[in-house]
Amino acid sequence: MNDKAISLICGIIFGIGLVVSGMTNPEKVIGFLSITHNWDASLIFVMGGAIITAGPFFYFLKNKEFSALGDKINLPAKQNIDKKLIIGSSLFGVGWGLVGLCPGPAISALATFDPITVVFLLSMAAGVLVKKNTIK
Amino acid sequence: MNNFTPFSALLGGIIIGLSVVFYFYSTGRLAGISGIFENAITGTSKRLSNLAFLLGLVIGPLIYFNFIASTPVAFNITHSYLLIIPGGFLVGFGTRLGGGCTSGHGICGIGRLSINSIIATGVFVAIGMLTVTILQQFGVYL
Protein backbone atom coordinates (compact mmCIF):
# COMPACT_ATOMS: atom_id res chain seq x y z
CA MET A 1 0.00 0.00 0.00
CA ASN A 2 1.18 3.48 -0.67
CA ASP A 3 1.19 6.61 1.45
CA LYS A 4 -2.09 7.97 0.06
CA ALA A 5 -4.02 4.74 0.69
CA ILE A 6 -2.64 4.46 4.26
CA SER A 7 -3.53 8.11 4.90
CA LEU A 8 -7.08 7.56 3.63
CA ILE A 9 -7.55 4.45 5.82
CA CYS A 10 -6.13 6.22 8.90
CA GLY A 11 -8.43 9.18 8.26
CA ILE A 12 -11.44 6.83 8.03
CA ILE A 13 -10.52 5.07 11.30
CA PHE A 14 -9.87 8.43 13.00
CA GLY A 15 -13.22 9.77 11.74
CA ILE A 16 -15.09 6.70 13.02
CA GLY A 17 -13.34 7.12 16.39
CA LEU A 18 -14.40 10.77 16.54
CA VAL A 19 -18.04 10.00 15.84
CA VAL A 20 -18.12 6.99 18.24
CA SER A 21 -16.60 9.20 20.95
CA GLY A 22 -19.36 11.79 20.50
CA MET A 23 -16.84 14.58 19.85
CA THR A 24 -18.21 15.39 16.39
CA ASN A 25 -21.15 16.94 18.27
CA PRO A 26 -20.18 20.50 19.30
CA GLU A 27 -22.76 20.31 22.10
CA LYS A 28 -20.69 17.55 23.79
CA VAL A 29 -17.51 19.61 23.57
CA ILE A 30 -19.25 22.71 24.95
CA GLY A 31 -20.54 20.44 27.76
CA PHE A 32 -16.93 19.55 28.60
CA LEU A 33 -15.81 23.19 28.50
CA SER A 34 -18.79 24.17 30.66
CA ILE A 35 -16.87 23.54 33.86
CA THR A 36 -19.20 25.50 36.17
CA HIS A 37 -22.55 24.23 34.84
CA ASN A 38 -23.65 20.64 34.06
CA TRP A 39 -20.07 19.57 33.36
CA ASP A 40 -19.71 16.60 30.95
CA ALA A 41 -16.32 14.95 31.52
CA SER A 42 -16.58 12.61 28.48
CA LEU A 43 -13.82 14.39 26.51
CA ILE A 44 -11.27 13.37 29.16
CA PHE A 45 -12.11 9.73 28.43
CA VAL A 46 -11.64 10.29 24.69
CA MET A 47 -8.21 11.87 25.12
CA GLY A 48 -7.32 9.38 27.84
CA GLY A 49 -8.31 6.40 25.69
CA ALA A 50 -6.30 7.71 22.73
CA ILE A 51 -3.24 8.56 24.85
CA ILE A 52 -3.08 5.21 26.68
CA THR A 53 -3.46 3.40 23.33
CA ALA A 54 -0.86 5.45 21.43
CA GLY A 55 1.56 6.31 24.27
CA PRO A 56 3.23 2.87 24.66
CA PHE A 57 3.70 2.55 20.88
CA PHE A 58 5.33 5.98 20.71
CA TYR A 59 7.65 4.88 23.51
CA PHE A 60 8.71 1.68 21.74
CA LEU A 61 8.97 3.36 18.33
CA LYS A 62 10.78 6.49 19.53
CA ASN A 63 14.19 5.50 18.21
CA LYS A 64 12.93 4.21 14.88
CA GLU A 65 14.62 6.00 11.98
CA PHE A 66 12.39 4.93 9.11
CA SER A 67 8.67 4.31 8.83
CA ALA A 68 7.23 1.04 7.49
CA LEU A 69 6.84 2.78 4.11
CA GLY A 70 10.52 3.70 4.22
CA ASP A 71 10.29 7.42 4.90
CA LYS A 72 12.74 9.11 7.27
CA ILE A 73 11.01 9.91 10.55
CA ASN A 74 11.33 13.52 11.65
CA LEU A 75 9.69 14.01 15.01
CA PRO A 76 9.28 17.60 16.26
CA ALA A 77 12.50 18.66 17.98
CA LYS A 78 12.42 19.71 21.62
CA GLN A 79 11.65 23.42 21.67
CA ASN A 80 11.49 26.10 24.29
CA ILE A 81 8.11 27.00 25.63
CA ASP A 82 7.66 30.35 23.93
CA LYS A 83 5.09 33.08 23.40
CA LYS A 84 3.86 31.49 20.17
CA LEU A 85 2.92 28.27 21.98
CA ILE A 86 1.06 30.08 24.75
CA ILE A 87 -0.64 32.78 22.62
CA GLY A 88 -1.49 30.34 19.81
CA SER A 89 -2.98 27.79 22.22
CA SER A 90 -4.92 30.58 23.98
CA LEU A 91 -6.42 31.85 20.70
CA PHE A 92 -7.29 28.27 19.74
CA GLY A 93 -8.97 27.89 23.17
CA VAL A 94 -11.14 30.97 22.50
CA GLY A 95 -12.20 29.68 19.06
CA TRP A 96 -12.85 26.19 20.47
CA GLY A 97 -15.05 27.66 23.19
CA LEU A 98 -16.99 29.89 20.75
CA VAL A 99 -18.22 26.95 18.62
CA GLY A 100 -17.17 23.63 20.18
CA LEU A 101 -15.24 22.45 17.12
CA CYS A 102 -11.53 21.72 16.84
CA PRO A 103 -9.93 20.84 13.46
CA GLY A 104 -10.64 17.07 13.35
CA PRO A 105 -14.34 17.20 14.28
CA ALA A 106 -14.75 20.33 12.11
CA ILE A 107 -13.75 18.30 9.03
CA SER A 108 -15.73 15.20 10.06
CA ALA A 109 -18.76 17.46 10.59
CA LEU A 110 -18.95 17.87 6.78
CA ALA A 111 -20.55 14.40 6.87
CA THR A 112 -23.65 15.99 8.42
CA PHE A 113 -24.14 18.11 5.25
CA ASP A 114 -24.93 21.13 7.47
CA PRO A 115 -23.77 24.16 5.39
CA ILE A 116 -22.65 25.99 8.55
CA THR A 117 -19.73 23.54 8.81
CA VAL A 118 -18.46 24.84 5.44
CA VAL A 119 -18.54 28.41 6.79
CA PHE A 120 -16.56 27.25 9.82
CA LEU A 121 -13.98 25.44 7.66
CA LEU A 122 -13.53 28.42 5.30
CA SER A 123 -12.95 30.67 8.33
CA MET A 124 -10.49 28.10 9.70
CA ALA A 125 -8.65 27.98 6.37
CA ALA A 126 -8.48 31.80 6.41
CA GLY A 127 -6.93 31.67 9.90
CA VAL A 128 -4.33 29.12 8.75
CA LEU A 129 -3.43 31.20 5.66
CA VAL A 130 -3.22 34.50 7.58
CA LYS A 131 -0.90 32.89 10.13
CA LYS A 132 1.25 31.32 7.41
CA ASN A 133 1.60 34.60 5.52
CA THR A 134 2.21 36.91 8.48
CA ILE A 135 4.25 35.03 11.05
CA LYS A 136 7.25 32.87 10.22
CA MET B 1 -23.40 15.51 35.51
CA ASN B 2 -25.80 15.25 32.56
CA ASN B 3 -25.10 13.44 29.30
CA PHE B 4 -21.89 11.85 30.62
CA THR B 5 -20.92 9.01 28.23
CA PRO B 6 -17.64 7.52 29.51
CA PHE B 7 -17.84 4.15 27.70
CA SER B 8 -18.47 5.40 24.16
CA ALA B 9 -15.94 8.18 24.83
CA LEU B 10 -13.29 5.67 25.87
CA LEU B 11 -14.05 3.36 22.93
CA GLY B 12 -13.90 6.28 20.48
CA GLY B 13 -10.63 7.42 22.07
CA ILE B 14 -9.08 3.94 21.67
CA ILE B 15 -10.12 3.85 17.97
CA ILE B 16 -8.53 7.31 17.48
CA GLY B 17 -5.40 6.06 19.29
CA LEU B 18 -5.16 3.05 16.94
CA SER B 19 -5.41 5.36 13.91
CA VAL B 20 -2.63 7.57 15.34
CA VAL B 21 -0.38 4.54 15.92
CA PHE B 22 -1.02 2.94 12.50
CA TYR B 23 -0.43 6.32 10.79
CA PHE B 24 2.82 6.95 12.65
CA TYR B 25 4.11 3.39 12.20
CA SER B 26 3.35 3.42 8.45
CA THR B 27 4.21 6.96 7.37
CA GLY B 28 6.41 8.26 10.20
CA ARG B 29 4.16 11.30 10.56
CA LEU B 30 2.12 12.42 13.54
CA ALA B 31 -1.65 12.60 13.09
CA GLY B 32 -2.05 16.24 14.07
CA ILE B 33 -5.10 17.37 12.15
CA SER B 34 -4.34 21.11 12.10
CA GLY B 35 -0.95 20.35 10.51
CA ILE B 36 -2.51 17.91 8.03
CA PHE B 37 -5.10 20.58 7.18
CA GLU B 38 -2.42 23.24 6.61
CA ASN B 39 -0.43 20.88 4.39
CA ALA B 40 -3.54 19.94 2.45
CA ILE B 41 -4.44 23.55 1.64
CA THR B 42 -1.00 25.10 1.22
CA GLY B 43 0.61 22.01 -0.27
CA THR B 44 4.24 21.80 0.77
CA SER B 45 4.89 18.07 0.82
CA LYS B 46 2.68 14.98 0.61
CA ARG B 47 -0.28 17.18 -0.27
CA LEU B 48 -2.37 14.36 -1.77
CA SER B 49 -1.73 12.12 1.24
CA ASN B 50 -2.88 14.90 3.55
CA LEU B 51 -5.98 15.46 1.42
CA ALA B 52 -6.64 11.70 1.53
CA PHE B 53 -6.52 11.76 5.35
CA LEU B 54 -9.01 14.63 5.45
CA LEU B 55 -11.27 12.80 2.97
CA GLY B 56 -11.13 9.81 5.32
CA LEU B 57 -12.22 12.01 8.22
CA VAL B 58 -15.44 12.69 6.28
CA ILE B 59 -15.91 9.12 4.94
CA GLY B 60 -15.48 7.54 8.41
CA PRO B 61 -18.55 9.26 9.90
CA LEU B 62 -20.55 8.58 6.69
CA ILE B 63 -19.79 4.85 7.07
CA TYR B 64 -20.77 5.06 10.72
CA PHE B 65 -24.01 6.95 10.08
CA ASN B 66 -25.10 4.59 7.29
CA PHE B 67 -23.87 1.15 8.31
CA ILE B 68 -23.00 1.07 12.03
CA ALA B 69 -25.16 3.48 14.04
CA SER B 70 -28.49 2.10 15.18
CA THR B 71 -29.85 5.54 16.11
CA PRO B 72 -29.30 8.99 14.56
CA VAL B 73 -26.07 10.66 15.74
CA ALA B 74 -26.63 13.98 17.51
CA PHE B 75 -25.15 17.09 15.92
CA ASN B 76 -26.01 20.36 17.61
CA ILE B 77 -24.02 23.41 16.57
CA THR B 78 -24.57 27.15 16.89
CA HIS B 79 -25.80 28.81 13.70
CA SER B 80 -24.69 32.29 14.74
CA TYR B 81 -22.17 33.71 12.27
CA LEU B 82 -20.92 35.91 15.12
CA LEU B 83 -19.62 32.72 16.76
CA ILE B 84 -18.87 30.56 13.69
CA ILE B 85 -16.68 32.98 11.69
CA PRO B 86 -14.41 34.27 14.49
CA GLY B 87 -14.45 30.78 16.03
CA GLY B 88 -13.22 29.13 12.84
CA PHE B 89 -10.63 31.84 12.22
CA LEU B 90 -9.20 31.58 15.74
CA VAL B 91 -9.07 27.77 15.58
CA GLY B 92 -7.12 27.96 12.30
CA PHE B 93 -4.81 30.80 13.32
CA GLY B 94 -4.31 29.65 16.92
CA THR B 95 -3.56 26.00 16.19
CA ARG B 96 -0.90 26.90 13.61
CA LEU B 97 0.68 29.58 15.83
CA GLY B 98 0.69 27.18 18.78
CA GLY B 99 1.89 24.28 16.62
CA GLY B 100 -0.99 21.89 17.21
CA CYS B 101 -4.56 21.16 18.20
CA THR B 102 -6.43 18.58 20.26
CA SER B 103 -4.92 15.74 18.22
CA GLY B 104 -1.39 17.05 17.61
CA HIS B 105 -0.73 18.37 21.11
CA GLY B 106 -3.51 16.67 23.09
CA ILE B 107 -3.07 13.10 21.84
CA CYS B 108 0.22 12.72 19.92
CA GLY B 109 2.16 15.25 22.02
CA ILE B 110 0.96 14.04 25.42
CA GLY B 111 1.35 10.44 24.19
CA ARG B 112 5.03 11.28 23.54
CA LEU B 113 5.28 13.02 26.94
CA SER B 114 6.18 16.35 25.31
CA ILE B 115 6.24 19.10 27.93
CA ASN B 116 5.28 21.69 25.29
CA SER B 117 2.21 19.70 24.34
CA ILE B 118 1.16 19.15 27.95
CA ILE B 119 1.37 22.93 28.54
CA ALA B 120 -0.38 23.76 25.23
CA THR B 121 -3.22 21.36 26.06
CA GLY B 122 -3.59 22.82 29.55
CA VAL B 123 -3.76 26.32 28.05
CA PHE B 124 -6.34 25.63 25.34
CA VAL B 125 -8.56 23.60 27.67
CA ALA B 126 -8.41 26.30 30.38
CA ILE B 127 -9.05 29.16 27.92
CA GLY B 128 -11.83 27.15 26.25
CA MET B 129 -13.48 26.69 29.65
CA LEU B 130 -13.10 30.38 30.43
CA THR B 131 -14.59 31.30 27.03
CA VAL B 132 -17.64 29.07 27.53
CA THR B 133 -18.13 30.36 31.09
CA ILE B 134 -18.07 33.97 29.85
CA LEU B 135 -20.49 33.17 26.98
CA GLN B 136 -22.85 31.57 29.52
CA GLN B 137 -22.89 34.85 31.47
CA PHE B 138 -24.28 36.49 28.32
CA GLY B 139 -26.92 33.80 27.84
CA VAL B 140 -25.08 31.81 25.12
CA TYR B 141 -24.73 28.04 25.81
CA LEU B 142 -26.83 27.50 28.94
Boltz contact constraints between the chains, C-beta under 6 A:
constraints:
  - contact:
      token1: [A, 3]
      token2: [B, 27]
      max_distance: 6.0
  - contact:
      token1: [A, 3]
      token2: [B, 49]
      max_distance: 6.0
  - contact:
      token1: [A, 4]
      token2: [B, 48]
      max_distance: 6.0
  - contact:
      token1: [A, 4]
      token2: [B, 49]
      max_distance: 6.0
  - contact:
      token1: [A, 4]
      token2: [B, 52]
      max_distance: 6.0
  - contact:
      token1: [A, 6]
      token2: [B, 26]
      max_distance: 6.0
  - contact:
      token1: [A, 7]
      token2: [B, 49]
      max_distance: 6.0
  - contact:
      token1: [A, 7]
      token2: [B, 52]
      max_distance: 6.0
  - contact:
      token1: [A, 7]
      token2: [B, 53]
      max_distance: 6.0
  - contact:
      token1: [A, 8]
      token2: [B, 52]
      max_distance: 6.0
  - contact:
      token1: [A, 8]
      token2: [B, 56]
      max_distance: 6.0
  - contact:
      token1: [A, 10]
      token2: [B, 19]
      max_distance: 6.0
  - contact:
      token1: [A, 10]
      token2: [B, 22]
      max_distance: 6.0
  - contact:
      token1: [A, 10]
      token2: [B, 23]
      max_distance: 6.0
  - contact:
      token1: [A, 11]
      token2: [B, 53]
      max_distance: 6.0
  - contact:
      token1: [A, 11]
      token2: [B, 56]
      max_distance: 6.0
  - contact:
      token1: [A, 11]
      token2: [B, 57]
      max_distance: 6.0
  - contact:
      token1: [A, 12]
      token2: [B, 56]
      max_distance: 6.0
  - contact:
      token1: [A, 12]
      token2: [B, 59]
      max_distance: 6.0
  - contact:
      token1: [A, 12]
      token2: [B, 60]
      max_distance: 6.0
  - contact:
      token1: [A, 13]
      token2: [B, 19]
      max_distance: 6.0
  - contact:
      token1: [A, 14]
      token2: [B, 16]
      max_distance: 6.0
  - contact:
      token1: [A, 14]
      token2: [B, 19]
      max_distance: 6.0
  - contact:
      token1: [A, 15]
      token2: [B, 56]
      max_distance: 6.0
  - contact:
      token1: [A, 15]
      token2: [B, 57]
      max_distance: 6.0
  - contact:
      token1: [A, 15]
      token2: [B, 60]
      max_distance: 6.0
  - contact:
      token1: [A, 15]
      token2: [B, 61]
      max_distance: 6.0
  - contact:
      token1: [A, 16]
      token2: [B, 15]
      max_distance: 6.0
  - contact:
      token1: [A, 16]
      token2: [B, 60]
      max_distance: 6.0
  - contact:
      token1: [A, 16]
      token2: [B, 64]
      max_distance: 6.0
  - contact:
      token1: [A, 17]
      token2: [B, 12]
      max_distance: 6.0
  - contact:
      token1: [A, 17]
      token2: [B, 15]
      max_distance: 6.0
  - contact:
      token1: [A, 17]
      token2: [B, 16]
      max_distance: 6.0
  - contact:
      token1: [A, 19]
      token2: [B, 61]
      max_distance: 6.0
  - contact:
      token1: [A, 19]
      token2: [B, 64]
      max_distance: 6.0
  - contact:
      token1: [A, 20]
      token2: [B, 8]
      max_distance: 6.0
  - contact:
      token1: [A, 20]
      token2: [B, 11]
      max_distance: 6.0
  - contact:
      token1: [A, 20]
      token2: [B, 12]
      max_distance: 6.0
  - contact:
      token1: [A, 20]
      token2: [B, 15]
      max_distance: 6.0
  - contact:
      token1: [A, 21]
      token2: [B, 9]
      max_distance: 6.0
  - contact:
      token1: [A, 21]
      token2: [B, 12]
      max_distance: 6.0
  - contact:
      token1: [A, 21]
      token2: [B, 13]
      max_distance: 6.0
  - contact:
      token1: [A, 22]
      token2: [B, 5]
      max_distance: 6.0
  - contact:
      token1: [A, 22]
      token2: [B, 8]
      max_distance: 6.0
  - contact:
      token1: [A, 25]
      token2: [B, 74]
      max_distance: 6.0
  - contact:
      token1: [A, 25]
      token2: [B, 75]
      max_distance: 6.0
  - contact:
      token1: [A, 26]
      token2: [B, 77]
      max_distance: 6.0
  - contact:
      token1: [A, 27]
      token2: [B, 76]
      max_distance: 6.0
  - contact:
      token1: [A, 30]
      token2: [B, 132]
      max_distance: 6.0
  - contact:
      token1: [A, 30]
      token2: [B, 141]
      max_distance: 6.0
  - contact:
      token1: [A, 31]
      token2: [B, 3]
      max_distance: 6.0
  - contact:
      token1: [A, 33]
      token2: [B, 128]
      max_distance: 6.0
  - contact:
      token1: [A, 33]
      token2: [B, 129]
      max_distance: 6.0
  - contact:
      token1: [A, 33]
      token2: [B, 132]
      max_distance: 6.0
  - contact:
      token1: [A, 34]
      token2: [B, 132]
      max_distance: 6.0
  - contact:
      token1: [A, 35]
      token2: [B, 129]
      max_distance: 6.0
  - contact:
      token1: [A, 36]
      token2: [B, 133]
      max_distance: 6.0
  - contact:
      token1: [A, 38]
      token2: [B, 2]
      max_distance: 6.0
  - contact:
      token1: [A, 39]
      token2: [B, 1]
      max_distance: 6.0
  - contact:
      token1: [A, 40]
      token2: [B, 3]
      max_distance: 6.0
  - contact:
      token1: [A, 40]
      token2: [B, 4]
      max_distance: 6.0
  - contact:
      token1: [A, 42]
      token2: [B, 4]
      max_distance: 6.0
  - contact:
      token1: [A, 42]
      token2: [B, 5]
      max_distance: 6.0
  - contact:
      token1: [A, 42]
      token2: [B, 9]
      max_distance: 6.0
  - contact:
      token1: [A, 45]
      token2: [B, 6]
      max_distance: 6.0
  - contact:
      token1: [A, 45]
      token2: [B, 9]
      max_distance: 6.0
  - contact:
      token1: [A, 45]
      token2: [B, 10]
      max_distance: 6.0
  - contact:
      token1: [A, 46]
      token2: [B, 9]
      max_distance: 6.0
  - contact:
      token1: [A, 46]
      token2: [B, 12]
      max_distance: 6.0
  - contact:
      token1: [A, 46]
      token2: [B, 13]
      max_distance: 6.0
  - contact:
      token1: [A, 47]
      token2: [B, 106]
      max_distance: 6.0
  - contact:
      token1: [A, 49]
      token2: [B, 10]
      max_distance: 6.0
  - contact:
      token1: [A, 49]
      token2: [B, 13]
      max_distance: 6.0
  - contact:
      token1: [A, 49]
      token2: [B, 14]
      max_distance: 6.0
  - contact:
      token1: [A, 50]
      token2: [B, 13]
      max_distance: 6.0
  - contact:
      token1: [A, 50]
      token2: [B, 16]
      max_distance: 6.0
  - contact:
      token1: [A, 50]
      token2: [B, 17]
      max_distance: 6.0
  - contact:
      token1: [A, 50]
      token2: [B, 107]
      max_distance: 6.0
  - contact:
      token1: [A, 51]
      token2: [B, 107]
      max_distance: 6.0
  - contact:
      token1: [A, 51]
      token2: [B, 110]
      max_distance: 6.0
  - contact:
      token1: [A, 51]
      token2: [B, 111]
      max_distance: 6.0
  - contact:
      token1: [A, 53]
      token2: [B, 14]
      max_distance: 6.0
  - contact:
      token1: [A, 53]
      token2: [B, 17]
      max_distance: 6.0
  - contact:
      token1: [A, 54]
      token2: [B, 17]
      max_distance: 6.0
  - contact:
      token1: [A, 54]
      token2: [B, 20]
      max_distance: 6.0
  - contact:
      token1: [A, 54]
      token2: [B, 21]
      max_distance: 6.0
  - contact:
      token1: [A, 54]
      token2: [B, 111]
      max_distance: 6.0
  - contact:
      token1: [A, 55]
      token2: [B, 111]
      max_distance: 6.0
  - contact:
      token1: [A, 57]
      token2: [B, 21]
      max_distance: 6.0
  - contact:
      token1: [A, 58]
      token2: [B, 111]
      max_distance: 6.0
  - contact:
      token1: [A, 58]
      token2: [B, 112]
      max_distance: 6.0
  - contact:
      token1: [A, 67]
      token2: [B, 27]
      max_distance: 6.0
  - contact:
      token1: [A, 67]
      token2: [B, 28]
      max_distance: 6.0
  - contact:
      token1: [A, 68]
      token2: [B, 25]
      max_distance: 6.0
  - contact:
      token1: [A, 68]
      token2: [B, 26]
      max_distance: 6.0
  - contact:
      token1: [A, 69]
      token2: [B, 26]
      max_distance: 6.0
  - contact:
      token1: [A, 69]
      token2: [B, 27]
      max_distance: 6.0
  - contact:
      token1: [A, 71]
      token2: [B, 28]
      max_distance: 6.0
  - contact:
      token1: [A, 73]
      token2: [B, 28]
      max_distance: 6.0
  - contact:
      token1: [A, 81]
      token2: [B, 116]
      max_distance: 6.0
  - contact:
      token1: [A, 81]
      token2: [B, 119]
      max_distance: 6.0
  - contact:
      token1: [A, 84]
      token2: [B, 97]
      max_distance: 6.0
  - contact:
      token1: [A, 85]
      token2: [B, 98]
      max_distance: 6.0
  - contact:
      token1: [A, 85]
      token2: [B, 116]
      max_distance: 6.0
  - contact:
      token1: [A, 85]
      token2: [B, 120]
      max_distance: 6.0
  - contact:
      token1: [A, 86]
      token2: [B, 123]
      max_distance: 6.0
  - contact:
      token1: [A, 88]
      token2: [B, 94]
      max_distance: 6.0
  - contact:
      token1: [A, 88]
      token2: [B, 97]
      max_distance: 6.0
  - contact:
      token1: [A, 88]
      token2: [B, 98]
      max_distance: 6.0
  - contact:
      token1: [A, 89]
      token2: [B, 98]
      max_distance: 6.0
  - contact:
      token1: [A, 89]
      token2: [B, 120]
      max_distance: 6.0
  - contact:
      token1: [A, 89]
      token2: [B, 123]
      max_distance: 6.0
  - contact:
      token1: [A, 89]
      token2: [B, 124]
      max_distance: 6.0
  - contact:
      token1: [A, 90]
      token2: [B, 123]
      max_distance: 6.0
  - contact:
      token1: [A, 90]
      token2: [B, 127]
      max_distance: 6.0
  - contact:
      token1: [A, 91]
      token2: [B, 90]
      max_distance: 6.0
  - contact:
      token1: [A, 91]
      token2: [B, 94]
      max_distance: 6.0
  - contact:
      token1: [A, 92]
      token2: [B, 91]
      max_distance: 6.0
  - contact:
      token1: [A, 92]
      token2: [B, 94]
      max_distance: 6.0
  - contact:
      token1: [A, 92]
      token2: [B, 95]
      max_distance: 6.0
  - contact:
      token1: [A, 92]
      token2: [B, 98]
      max_distance: 6.0
  - contact:
      token1: [A, 92]
      token2: [B, 124]
      max_distance: 6.0
  - contact:
      token1: [A, 93]
      token2: [B, 124]
      max_distance: 6.0
  - contact:
      token1: [A, 93]
      token2: [B, 127]
      max_distance: 6.0
  - contact:
      token1: [A, 93]
      token2: [B, 128]
      max_distance: 6.0
  - contact:
      token1: [A, 94]
      token2: [B, 90]
      max_distance: 6.0
  - contact:
      token1: [A, 94]
      token2: [B, 127]
      max_distance: 6.0
  - contact:
      token1: [A, 94]
      token2: [B, 131]
      max_distance: 6.0
  - contact:
      token1: [A, 95]
      token2: [B, 87]
      max_distance: 6.0
  - contact:
      token1: [A, 95]
      token2: [B, 90]
      max_distance: 6.0
  - contact:
      token1: [A, 95]
      token2: [B, 91]
      max_distance: 6.0
  - contact:
      token1: [A, 95]
      token2: [B, 94]
      max_distance: 6.0
  - contact:
      token1: [A, 96]
      token2: [B, 128]
      max_distance: 6.0
  - contact:
      token1: [A, 97]
      token2: [B, 128]
      max_distance: 6.0
  - contact:
      token1: [A, 97]
      token2: [B, 131]
      max_distance: 6.0
  - contact:
      token1: [A, 97]
      token2: [B, 132]
      max_distance: 6.0
  - contact:
      token1: [A, 98]
      token2: [B, 83]
      max_distance: 6.0
  - contact:
      token1: [A, 98]
      token2: [B, 87]
      max_distance: 6.0
  - contact:
      token1: [A, 99]
      token2: [B, 83]
      max_distance: 6.0
  - contact:
      token1: [A, 99]
      token2: [B, 84]
      max_distance: 6.0
  - contact:
      token1: [A, 99]
      token2: [B, 87]
      max_distance: 6.0
  - contact:
      token1: [A, 102]
      token2: [B, 101]
      max_distance: 6.0
  - contact:
      token1: [A, 102]
      token2: [B, 102]
      max_distance: 6.0
  - contact:
      token1: [A, 103]
      token2: [B, 33]
      max_distance: 6.0
  - contact:
      token1: [A, 103]
      token2: [B, 34]
      max_distance: 6.0
  - contact:
      token1: [A, 103]
      token2: [B, 37]
      max_distance: 6.0
  - contact:
      token1: [A, 103]
      token2: [B, 101]
      max_distance: 6.0
  - contact:
      token1: [A, 104]
      token2: [B, 33]
      max_distance: 6.0
  - contact:
      token1: [A, 104]
      token2: [B, 103]
      max_distance: 6.0
  - contact:
      token1: [A, 107]
      token2: [B, 54]
      max_distance: 6.0
  - contact:
      token1: [A, 107]
      token2: [B, 57]
      max_distance: 6.0
  - contact:
      token1: [A, 108]
      token2: [B, 57]
      max_distance: 6.0
  - contact:
      token1: [A, 108]
      token2: [B, 61]
      max_distance: 6.0
  - contact:
      token1: [A, 110]
      token2: [B, 58]
      max_distance: 6.0
  - contact:
      token1: [A, 111]
      token2: [B, 58]
      max_distance: 6.0
  - contact:
      token1: [A, 111]
      token2: [B, 61]
      max_distance: 6.0
  - contact:
      token1: [A, 111]
      token2: [B, 62]
      max_distance: 6.0
  - contact:
      token1: [A, 112]
      token2: [B, 75]
      max_distance: 6.0
  - contact:
      token1: [A, 116]
      token2: [B, 79]
      max_distance: 6.0
  - contact:
      token1: [A, 119]
      token2: [B, 84]
      max_distance: 6.0
  - contact:
      token1: [A, 120]
      token2: [B, 84]
      max_distance: 6.0
  - contact:
      token1: [A, 120]
      token2: [B, 88]
      max_distance: 6.0
  - contact:
      token1: [A, 123]
      token2: [B, 85]
      max_distance: 6.0
  - contact:
      token1: [A, 123]
      token2: [B, 88]
      max_distance: 6.0
  - contact:
      token1: [A, 123]
      token2: [B, 89]
      max_distance: 6.0
  - contact:
      token1: [A, 124]
      token2: [B, 88]
      max_distance: 6.0
  - contact:
      token1: [A, 124]
      token2: [B, 91]
      max_distance: 6.0
  - contact:
      token1: [A, 124]
      token2: [B, 92]
      max_distance: 6.0
  - contact:
      token1: [A, 125]
      token2: [B, 41]
      max_distance: 6.0
  - contact:
      token1: [A, 126]
      token2: [B, 89]
      max_distance: 6.0
  - contact:
      token1: [A, 127]
      token2: [B, 89]
      max_distance: 6.0
  - contact:
      token1: [A, 127]
      token2: [B, 92]
      max_distance: 6.0
  - contact:
      token1: [A, 127]
      token2: [B, 93]
      max_distance: 6.0
  - contact:
      token1: [A, 128]
      token2: [B, 38]
      max_distance: 6.0
  - contact:
      token1: [A, 128]
      token2: [B, 92]
      max_distance: 6.0
  - contact:
      token1: [A, 128]
      token2: [B, 96]
      max_distance: 6.0
  - contact:
      token1: [A, 130]
      token2: [B, 93]
      max_distance: 6.0
  - contact:
      token1: [A, 131]
      token2: [B, 93]
      max_distance: 6.0
  - contact:
      token1: [A, 131]
      token2: [B, 96]
      max_distance: 6.0
  - contact:
      token1: [A, 131]
      token2: [B, 97]
      max_distance: 6.0
